[in-house]
Amino acid sequence: MPEPFATELAVLKEKLLIMAGHAETSVNQAVKAMIRRDDDMARRTREEDDVIDTLEVEVDDIALRLLERQPNAFDIRFITVAMKIANNLERVGDEATTISRRVMVLSQEPQLPQATEVPTMAALGVEMLKDALDAFVHRDPVKARSVIPRDAAVDVLNRRLHGELTALMSQRSSSINRCLNLMVICKSLERIADHATNVAEEVVFLYEGRDIRHLDSSQIAASPVSPASHKT
Amino acid sequence: MPEPFATELAVLKEKLLIMAGHAETSVNQAVKAMIRRDDDMARRTREEDDVIDTLEVEVDDIALRLLERQPNAFDIRFITVAMKIANNLERVGDEATTISRRVMVLSQEPQLPQATEVPTMAALGVEMLKDALDAFVHRDPVKARSVIPRDAAVDVLNRRLHGELTALMSQRSSSINRCLNLMVICKSLERIADHATNVAEEVVFLYEGRDIRHLDSSQIAASPVSPASHKT
C-alpha cells in the first residue's frame, strides 16, 4: 500500500532540505579548501556533489509519483517548485565542484591577495540560499522577496574582483593563470547567488501565485501580494 | 469550457518548438554579429531573449493547468519534461545575450584570429539543440542518445581556444581584454551544448523511462532501452 499523500509530500520536503544542506556544505568546503590550501578538502567537495546528484534524481522520482496521485492545484505547484529548487541545488553543487577543481590548481602557486575576498562572496551566496530555503519551509514569501535584491551585492563584488584581476594580469604576466582560475571561482560564486535568487523567485510563485521571473526590480516590488492561494 | 486535453497538450508542444526556434536564432544572430562586427544585430539578440523569457512563463503556465487535469503517468512525465526543456532553452537565450554583450565590446578593437573558430563551435551546439528537440517531437530516444557524446567535441574546442587565448595574453598584454571577452563567448557556447545535452537526457527519460543524468558514458551506453512506456 502506498504511503499517505501527506507523508510522501513530507519526504519530498525533507529530501530537498537535506539536498540544500549538502549544497551549502559543498560551497563552504570548497572555499575553506582554498583559504587553507587543502587539496584533500577540495576533493571531498566532489563527494558532496555525488550525493547531491543522487538526491536530485530521488526528488524528481518522488515528485512524479506524487503528481500521479491527483493532487490539488496548490500541491501541484508545490511539487513542481520542489523539482525546480532541486535543479538549482544540483547546479550549486556543480559550481562548488568547479570551484574545488580550480582550488587544486591554485594551491600549487602563491596565493593572490584577491583570494581573501572570496569567503565574503561565498558567505553572501550561502546566506541567500539558506534564507530562500527557509522561506520555502516557513511559507514566507516576504522573506523570499528579501533575498532577491541581495544578488546585486554579489554581482558588484564579482565585477570589482574581475577588474582587479584583469589589471593584475596586465602588470604581471606570471600571474595570468592564477588570475584566470580565481576569476572562474568568483564567477561560480556569482552563479550560486543567481541560483539562490531563482529559488527565492520560485518560493514567491509558490505562495503568492505570481510568476516574478524576468521582471525588473520595480515590477517585482509593485506586484501585489495576493492572498495566499494554497489549500493545504 | 476548457479546450480538450489533447489540444492543450499540442499547444504546449508548439510553444516549446517556437521557443527552440527563438533560442537557435538568438545564438546564430549573436555569433553572426561577432563575425560581421554588427552591433545592431547583437542588440537584436536581446529582443529574442525577451520573447524566450515570455514563452518560458507561458509554457510553465500551460503545464500547470494540464497537470490539474489528472493526466496519466506518461503525460505527467511529458509535461514535466516540457517544463525542464523550456528552462534549458531559457538559459540558452541567456547565454546568447551574454555572447552579444561581449560582441559589442569586442567590435571596438581588431578581431583576434581565434574568433574565426567561434561559428564552428556555435554550429555544433545549435545542431545538438535541434537534434534533441527533433528527438522530442518524433519520440526518438535513439536520436536523443546520439546527441549526448557530441558534447565532448565542444568541450575540446573550448579548451583548445582557452589555451591559445591564455598563451596570447602572456605574449601581448594589450590583447588581455579581448582574450577575456572571447573566452566568455567560448564558455557560453560550451554551456549551450551542455543545455542541449540536458534536453537530450530529458528526452531519453521521457521515452525510455530511465533517468540517465549523472551517469558516465559507459553506464549510459549499457542502460537497456526499455519498451516504450508511454500510453498516449
Interface residues (C-beta under 8 A of the other chain):
Chain A: D53 T54 E56 V57 D60 D61 A63 L64 L67 E68 Q70 A73 I76 R77 T80 M83 K84 N87 T166 M169 S170 S173 I176 N177 L180 D211 R213 H214
Chain B: D53 T54 E56 V57 D60 D61 A63 L64 L67 E68 Q70 A73 I76 R77 T80 M83 K84 N87 T166 M169 S170 S173 I176 N177 L180 D211 R213 H214
